[in-house]
């Protein structure tokens, strides 16, 4: 949309997943820990390509956490309105949320059911982190300082530094952070519209096809497709190894069976598959190699 609506000199690149299995060791060393999705690989590739022409890049990290940009933030916002007894405001906001984001919440409910089912992959009990408990202000503060933004900044810093690039995040200028923290919540979410104050501020500067876009898409990759196609020749061998079976974190037999069912089209994908594979590769790189 941006390139179609502006005079941006765009440089388009599609990561080749056939290179991922060869790059994964270097990427794990750069990240220093397992990472939750293959979008990290896409960002790694962006930094690799950018390093051929520039040494400094700008990134928009922080805007969502400061201005209520993630659609799921509407849940604590709505609950807060109810707790404050603001029924009319609650009904108006709920109407806007359902009008713009009904599909998101339906998909999220389906993903939550799959996530609960996939708990059988793991040994022991892991208490889920509740990112959206409490008031919206408390949630945004927690996202900014603990649960979400620090993780993404870690990924970006490690990926950019791997190619000697400085990544700057102008939304996290402390003056802007302090100012946005002082804004009323109605300036962040209004009638289901996220980042309301920012959208209003750039009216006439940013094309409405971008400014008024209601859906929320992260820095995504076709992870589900890659796990079923170009990565599928490598993963079964990994899951069948004695080392994988010896780990205390997962039930290797259940993991293999669920992955085989996924390849056969008997069940749907969930991120736990990649996260287990990535953790096993990390264990091999940082522990098995060093202590064997």
N, C-alpha and C positions, 0 to 999 in steps of 0.2 A: 504494500500500500504506500509506504513512504517513498519508494523510488518512483512510483507512478504519479505521485502528487507533488513531487519536488524536483529540483535540479541536482539532486545528490548524485555524485559520481560513484555509483555502487560497484563493489567488487564482490561477486557472488562465488561461493565455494560450497561444495557438498562433500562432507567427510566420506571417505571410502572405508566402510566397515571391514573390508578385507585387510586393512592395515592395522586394525585395532588390536588383534591378538599379538601382533609383533610390537606394537607401541605400549601395550599395557604395563610392562615392567617399568619402562621409563616413566610412565604416567603415575604409577603407584609410588615410585621413589620421589617424584616431584610433590605429590600430595601428602606423602608420609603416613597415610591412613586409608582405609577403605572408603569408597565414596558411593553414594546412594543411587546414582543413576548415570546413564551413559551421556547425559547432557554435559557432564564434566569433560568427556572426551571431545565433544563438539567445541567447547570453549578452549580446550587445549589446542585444537586445530586452528581456531581463529587466531590465537596468540602466535602460533607458529607462522601463519601466513602474514599477520600484521608485522612481525619482526623483520620481514624483508624490506619494509618501506618506512616504518615509523618506530619511535622509541617510547612514545607516550600515547595512551589511549584514555578516553573518557567512558565512564560506565554509569548507568542509572541506578546502581544498587542503593537501597535505602528509601526510595520514594514510596514504595508500597508499605513499608513498616511505619513510615512517618504519617502517611495520608490515608491509611485504611484501604490500600489498593487490592488486597486479596479478597476474593468474594466471600470466603469463609468468615472474614471478620464481621460480616453482617449478622452472624448468629449472636455473638456477645452484645452487639449494638442493639438488636431487637430485644434481647433478654433484659438489657439495662433499661430500656424504655418502659418495659412492663413493670420492673421492680420499682421504678420511680412513679408509677401510677399514671403515666402519660399514654393513656389508651388511644386517643385520637392520633397522636404521633406514631404510635406503634402500628396501628392499622394502615396508616398512609405509607409508612416505610415497608411494611410487610407486602403491601400491594405492589410497590415498586420492585422489591426484591424478587417476588414471584414473576412479575412481568418480564424482567430482564434476565433472570438467572435460574429459572425453574429447572432447565436441563442440567445445569451444573450440580444442583443439589440431588437430583435423581441419580446422576452418574456417581456422585460421591457416596450415596447410600449403597449402591451396588459394590463399589470398591471396598467399602467398610465390611460388607458381608464376606467378600473374598478374603480380606485381610484377617478376619477372625478365623476363617476356615484354615488359612495357611499357618496359623499358630502351631499346628501339629508338626510343622517342619522343624521346630526348635525344641531343644531339651530344656527343661526347667521352665520357670514362669518369668516372663518379662512384663513388668507393669508399663503400659503405654503412657507416654508423656502427653498430658492434656494441654495443648497449645492455646486453646480458646476458652479456658475457664476464667471466670472473673469478669470485671468490667472491661469495656473496650479499651479504655485508657491503660488499664493494667496489662491487658493483652499486648497492646502496641509497645509498651515499655519493655515487656519481657521479650517480645520478638526482636526488638532493636538491640537489646543488651545480652540476650542469652540463647533463645531457642532457634532463631532463624537466621538473622543477618550475620552473626559471627561465623556461622558455618559457610555461608555463601562468600563472605569476604575471604575466608581461608582458601576456598577453592580458587577464587579469582587471583588472589595474591600468589599462590603456588604455581598456578598455570602461567601467569604473566612473568614471574621471576624465572621460570624455566627457560624463557626465551629473552631474558634481560629487558623486559618491557615494564615501564612504570604505569600502573593502572590508577587513575584518579577517579574519585567518586564525589562530584560536586554537591550532590544532595545531602551529603554527610558533613558539610561545613557546619561547624558548631553553632553559628548564628542562625542558620536555617533550621537546624534541629531544635534549638530553643524556641524559635518563633512558631514552628508548626506544633510543638508540644503545647503551646498556649492557646491554640485555636479550639473553638467549640467543636464537638463531634459532628454537628450538622454541617460543618464546612469540609468534613472528610467524607462522609457518606450522606447522601440525600436522595430519597425516593429510589433506592437501589443503585444509584450511580456512585461509583467509587472515585476517590481522589477529586472530589467535587471542586475544591478551591483551585486546584491546579488546572483542571479542565476550563474553569471560568477564566483564569488568568491568561490563558493562551488563546482565547477566542479571537479570531481574526489573524492570528499568527501561525497557527497550525491548522491544516485542512480539517474540516469537520469529519471526513471519513476516518481520520485518525483520532481526533479529539473526542468524538462522540462514540467511539467504539465501545461496546458493552461487554464483549467476551474477554476473557483473560487467558492468554497463552504464554506459558513460560518459555524458557530456552530449551525446547524439546527436541528429541531425536526419535526416529522410528525404532526405539529400543525393542519393542515387542516383535517387530519384523526381524530385526537383526538376530535376536535370540533364537528365532525359529529357522533362520536361513544361514547366513554366512558364519555365524558363531556355532551353529549346531554340530559341525564336525569335530569341534574341540571340546565342547562341554561334557558330553557323555564320558569321555576318557577321564576327565578331571573328576567327575562325580563317582567314577568306579575305582578310583585309586585308594589304596590302603590308608594313605595319610588322611584323605577326606573322611573316610569311615571312622578314623580314630579321634576326630575332633569332638570335644565335649559340648559343642554349641548347638549342633543340629542332629536330627535323626537321618543318617545318610540314606537308609532304605526308603524312607518316606520322600525325601528330596528327589531321589532318582525316579521313583514311581510317579510323582507329581509332574516332574519335568517331561518324562516320557508321555504321560497323558496329554500334556500341553502340546508336544510335538505332533501327537496323533489327532489333535483337534477335539479331545474329550473334555478339556477344561480350558478356562481362559487364563490369560497372563496376569501376573501381578509382580510388582517390583522386587518381591522377596527373592525371586529366582536370581536376578542379577546381583543382588546384595550378597547372597550366599556365595556365588561364584567369585565375586570381587574380594570378599573376605578370605576365601580360600587361597586365591592368588597372592594376596597380601601376606598371609601367614607363611606361604612358601618363600616369598621374597625376603621377609624381614626376620623370620624365625628359623625355618627349616634350613635355609642356605647358611645362615650364620652359625648355627649350632650343630650342624651335621659334621 
